[in-house]
């Protein structure tokens, strides 16, 4: 009976042991078959390999005195797998142990030789990772809830000045109708309608604890809900007063502005050294810190109340330094 499965064993061997740089000859395949209790002749194996090719399997044969065989393409090429592995490594919302587990699984999509290269890329110095081991399951729950218009409930984690992990508002249970998941600055956020806030808010997924499906009715998206606009307004994921500002920017800052606001941002030339940009932002401390980062190469032109608030932030910072 096992001999009838011989082509499957041959394909299994090629999948697990070959790629373009590590082909196999028929003698290698015969030895593998014999180790599994299958006896076969060279001509039989050669015919099986042709049959696999005829059935659409990507079995490549390099003609030579001893023909060499390998799997032409695994599920993902190394150039495709490596960025995915890098993303898993870099994502702060995935714990170290879960990162190792995921990369082990991802590595099976390449050849065994490529898999070893991927595993050696596991550890990257300086990566801050969450210790919440349930994040992947929370993300899965949120995807399900978004697709099926279900609500979720959870407790939210915060930290005391002693770095103790506690539940926010004495363990309050938050109930959310999730609309979108957003990955920003290596962290996952979920946007949706919060029953306690009575508006669309965001939560960081890795700070959600004991997440489960809720029995309350799903709150449909408000008519004015637009996730792209919402993310642009909630500048760098911090809330503040929404307003339209006009900025003066050094010409060298154009790539920075495009990276932050996109290619469709409204700009105009001011003089030979600078340009202006109009954007809607959340006037928050994070926005003011972003302006300060560029040491005068980006400055606020209007409105006046935002300029005054920026000056106030600077004066406050100076007092703290004195």
C-alpha positions in Angstrom: 0.0 0.0 0.0 2.8 2.5 0.9 4.3 2.1 -2.6 1.2 3.7 -4.1 2.1 6.8 -2.1 5.6 6.9 -3.5 5.2 10.1 -5.6 3.9 11.9 -2.4 7.0 10.7 -0.5 9.2 12.0 -3.3 7.5 15.4 -3.3 7.8 15.5 0.5 11.5 14.8 0.3 12.1 17.5 -2.3 10.0 20.0 -0.4 11.8 19.5 2.9 15.4 19.0 1.6 15.9 20.9 -1.7 16.0 24.4 -3.3 17.8 25.8 -6.3 21.2 25.8 -4.4 20.6 22.4 -2.9 19.2 20.0 -5.6 18.9 16.2 -5.2 19.9 13.4 -7.5 17.8 10.2 -8.0 20.2 8.3 -5.7 19.3 10.8 -2.9 15.6 10.1 -3.5 16.1 6.3 -3.6 17.9 6.4 -0.2 15.1 8.5 1.3 12.4 6.1 0.0 14.3 3.1 1.3 14.6 4.7 4.7 10.8 4.8 4.7 10.4 1.2 3.6 9.8 1.9 -0.1 11.9 0.1 -2.7 12.0 1.5 -6.2 14.0 1.5 -9.4 15.7 4.6 -10.9 13.4 4.5 -13.9 10.3 4.4 -11.6 11.5 7.4 -9.6 12.3 9.3 -12.8 8.7 8.5 -14.1 7.3 9.7 -10.8 9.1 13.0 -11.0 7.7 13.5 -14.6 4.3 12.7 -13.2 4.6 15.3 -10.5 5.6 17.9 -13.1 2.7 16.9 -15.3 0.4 17.4 -12.4 1.5 21.0 -12.0 4.0 20.7 -9.1 7.0 23.0 -9.4 9.6 20.3 -9.6 12.6 21.6 -11.6 15.0 19.3 -13.4 18.5 20.4 -14.2 19.8 18.2 -17.0 23.3 16.8 -16.5 25.1 13.4 -16.4 23.1 12.9 -13.2 19.9 14.9 -13.4 19.3 17.2 -10.4 15.9 18.0 -9.0 14.6 20.6 -6.7 11.4 22.6 -5.7 11.4 25.7 -7.9 9.3 27.8 -5.6 8.2 27.3 -2.0 5.2 29.1 -0.6 7.2 32.4 -0.2 10.5 33.4 -1.6 13.3 34.5 0.8 12.9 38.1 -0.4 9.2 37.9 0.6 9.8 36.1 3.9 12.5 38.3 5.3 10.4 41.5 5.4 7.6 39.6 7.2 10.1 38.2 9.7 11.5 41.7 10.2 8.0 43.0 10.9 7.4 40.3 13.5 10.7 41.1 15.1 10.0 44.9 15.1 6.4 44.8 16.3 6.2 45.9 19.9 2.8 44.3 20.3 4.2 40.8 19.8 6.0 39.3 22.8 9.5 37.8 22.5 8.2 34.2 23.0 5.4 34.7 20.5 7.8 36.3 18.0 10.0 33.1 18.2 6.9 30.9 17.7 5.6 32.9 14.7 9.0 33.0 13.0 9.4 29.2 13.5 6.1 28.8 11.6 7.0 31.3 8.9 10.3 29.6 8.3 8.4 26.4 7.2 7.2 28.4 4.2 10.7 28.5 2.8 13.3 25.8 2.1 15.0 24.2 5.2 18.2 26.1 4.3 16.3 29.4 4.0 14.6 28.6 7.3 17.9 28.5 9.2 18.8 31.9 7.7 15.5 33.3 8.9 15.9 31.9 12.4 19.3 33.5 12.8 17.6 36.9 12.2 15.5 36.4 15.4 17.2 38.7 17.8 17.6 42.5 17.1 19.3 44.7 19.7 17.2 47.4 21.3 13.7 46.1 20.3 11.2 46.9 23.1 8.5 44.1 23.1 5.3 43.7 25.0 5.0 41.0 27.6 1.3 40.5 26.9 1.2 36.9 25.5 -2.4 37.1 24.4 -2.1 40.0 21.9 -2.3 37.8 18.8 -5.5 36.3 20.1 -6.9 39.7 20.8 -6.1 40.8 17.3 -7.8 37.7 15.9 -10.9 38.5 18.0 -11.0 42.1 16.8 -10.7 41.0 13.2 -13.6 38.6 13.7 -15.6 41.3 15.5 -15.0 43.9 12.7 -15.9 41.4 10.0 -19.1 40.2 11.8 -20.1 43.5 13.4 -19.8 42.1 17.0 -18.9 44.1 20.1 -16.0 43.2 22.4 -15.4 43.8 26.1 -12.1 44.1 28.0 -10.2 45.7 30.8 -7.5 48.2 30.0 -4.0 48.1 31.5 -2.1 51.1 32.8 1.0 51.6 35.1 1.5 53.2 38.5 4.5 55.4 39.2 6.1 52.3 40.8 5.8 50.6 37.4 3.1 48.3 38.7 0.6 47.0 36.1 -3.0 47.7 37.1 -6.4 47.9 35.5 -7.6 51.4 34.6 -10.5 52.8 36.6 -10.4 50.0 39.1 -10.9 47.3 36.5 -13.7 49.0 34.6 -15.0 46.8 31.7 -14.9 48.7 28.4 -17.3 47.7 25.7 -16.4 48.6 22.1 -17.8 48.3 18.6 -14.6 47.9 16.7 -14.3 49.5 13.2 -10.6 49.4 12.2 -7.2 48.2 13.3 -4.3 50.6 12.7 -0.6 49.8 13.1 1.2 53.0 14.0 4.7 53.4 15.4 5.1 49.6 15.9 1.9 49.5 18.0 -1.5 48.2 17.2 -4.6 50.4 17.8 -8.2 49.6 17.5 -10.7 52.4 16.6 -14.4 52.0 17.4 -17.4 53.2 19.3 -16.9 53.1 23.0 -20.0 52.7 25.1 -18.5 54.5 28.1 -17.1 57.4 26.0 -20.2 57.6 23.7 -17.9 58.4 20.8 -15.3 56.9 18.5 -12.0 56.4 20.4 -8.9 54.3 20.1 -7.3 51.7 22.4 -3.8 50.2 22.2 -4.4 46.5 21.6 -1.4 45.3 23.7 -3.0 47.1 26.7 -6.3 45.3 26.3 -6.7 42.5 28.8 -9.2 39.6 29.1 -10.8 40.5 25.8 -13.9 38.6 24.8 -17.0 38.9 22.7 -19.7 41.1 24.3 -23.5 40.5 24.1 -24.5 44.1 23.6 -25.6 45.3 20.2 -23.1 46.6 17.7 -23.0 50.4 17.3 -22.9 51.2 13.5 -20.3 53.6 12.2 -21.2 57.2 12.4 -22.0 58.8 9.1 -18.9 61.1 9.3 -16.5 58.3 10.3 -13.4 58.1 8.0 -10.5 56.2 9.3 -7.9 57.9 7.2 -9.1 61.4 8.2 -9.4 60.2 11.8 -5.8 59.0 11.9 -4.5 62.2 10.3 -6.4 64.3 12.9 -5.3 62.3 15.9 -1.7 63.3 15.3 0.7 60.5 16.2 -2.1 58.8 18.2 -2.5 61.6 20.8 -5.8 63.5 21.2 -6.0 67.3 21.3 -8.1 70.1 19.8 -8.6 69.6 16.1 -7.7 72.6 14.0 -6.2 73.6 10.7 -2.7 75.1 10.9 -0.4 76.7 8.4 3.3 75.9 8.7 6.4 77.4 7.2 8.9 74.8 6.2 12.5 74.9 5.0 12.7 73.4 1.5 14.7 70.4 2.9 11.6 69.5 4.9 9.4 68.5 1.9 10.1 64.8 2.3 9.3 65.0 6.0 6.0 66.7 5.3 5.1 64.1 2.7 6.0 61.2 5.0 3.8 62.7 7.7 0.8 63.9 5.7 1.0 62.2 2.3 1.5 63.4 -1.2 -1.9 65.1 -1.5 -1.0 67.6 1.3 -1.7 71.2 0.3 1.6 73.1 -0.2 2.7 76.3 -1.9 6.1 78.1 -2.4 6.8 80.9 0.0 10.2 82.1 -1.3 13.3 80.5 -2.8 14.2 78.8 0.6 10.9 77.8 2.0 7.3 76.7 1.4 4.0 76.6 3.3 1.7 73.7 4.1 -1.9 73.6 5.4 -2.9 70.6 7.4 -5.6 69.6 9.9 -4.0 68.3 13.1 -4.6 67.6 16.7 -3.1 70.5 18.6 -1.5 68.4 21.3 1.8 68.3 23.2 3.0 65.7 20.7 2.4 68.0 17.8 4.3 70.8 19.5 7.2 68.4 20.3 7.2 67.4 16.6 7.6 71.0 15.6 10.4 71.6 18.1 12.3 68.5 16.8 13.2 70.3 13.6 14.9 73.2 15.3 13.2 76.0 13.4 13.0 74.3 10.0 9.3 73.9 10.6 7.4 76.8 12.3 3.8 77.6 12.9 2.4 80.6 10.9 -1.3 80.4 12.0 -3.7 80.3 13.8 -2.5 82.6 16.5 -4.0 80.6 19.4 -1.9 77.5 18.3 1.2 79.8 18.1 0.5 81.0 21.7 0.0 77.5 22.9 3.3 76.4 21.4 5.1 79.3 23.1 3.4 78.3 26.4 4.7 74.8 26.0 8.2 76.1 25.4 8.1 78.4 28.5 6.8 75.5 30.6 9.7 73.3 29.3 12.2 75.9 30.1 10.9 76.4 33.7 11.2 72.6 34.3 14.9 72.8 33.2 15.7 75.7 35.6 
